[in-house]
Amino acid sequence: MRSSVPLPLIAFAVLVYLFLMGPLVIVFGAALSDTSYLTFPPKGLTLHWFWQIWEIGAFRRTIVTSLQIAFLATALALLIGIPAAYALNRYRIQLPGWLSTLFVLPVLVPEIVLGFSLLRSVAVGSDLPIFATLLMGHTLIVLPYCVRVVSASLASFDFAIEEAAVSLGSPPLKTFFTIVLPNIRAGVIAAFILAFITSVNDVSVSLFLTGPGVSTLPIQILAHVEQFFDPVVASVSVLLMLLTVAVMAVVERTLGLTFLAK
């Protein structure tokens, strides 16, 4: 006999869903409004503000910059994070325990403090271009996600398989790429998704590291809100949400979310 779900539990679940989805619905509705100012519910429906995004040169430039920074920072973080996670799990007995905490420091330190430190030490204290400074900052903030997620995959990997391949004559580097890396592919993909989304939506660090001619999309949104109150900002926010959904949809279509859960 099936037991019925208590009514208070159903009501609580509905409230949680409303709390999570309510702001998204409001932003989406405001983006479709045909008024010249932000309002909800929309007084009319139009896609004009989505086309308006591409007519504003600053938004076009910052969208491209944000995607470039996100891809490059995620790639660099994976190039550093995968070997680091491998070493932390493969040689956990020989390595000091505090070393794993070192890679989590960018998450433990408030992003505003991290951004100001990079501003003083890198942006002002060196002659690096603004793009390179932004790339360095974004790589730092996404590196912990890469290390921790890949480490979680390596925690369930049996390194005896790797040792058996090496004992049979396989070179260590070839063994890593043919045996270890395919077994942690799910963790690498999950790390890429988390790092990419974190980089695209970052505000605190980017706010300190942007400069003349080089900015990211979230910073441009803040600058636009300071001068205008039109639904363009809501339209850009919807595009960011759709980008996140698109990344998850590609993963679901290619590998399946159940594969990432393994």
Beta strands, then each sheet from edge to edge (+ up, - down):
end
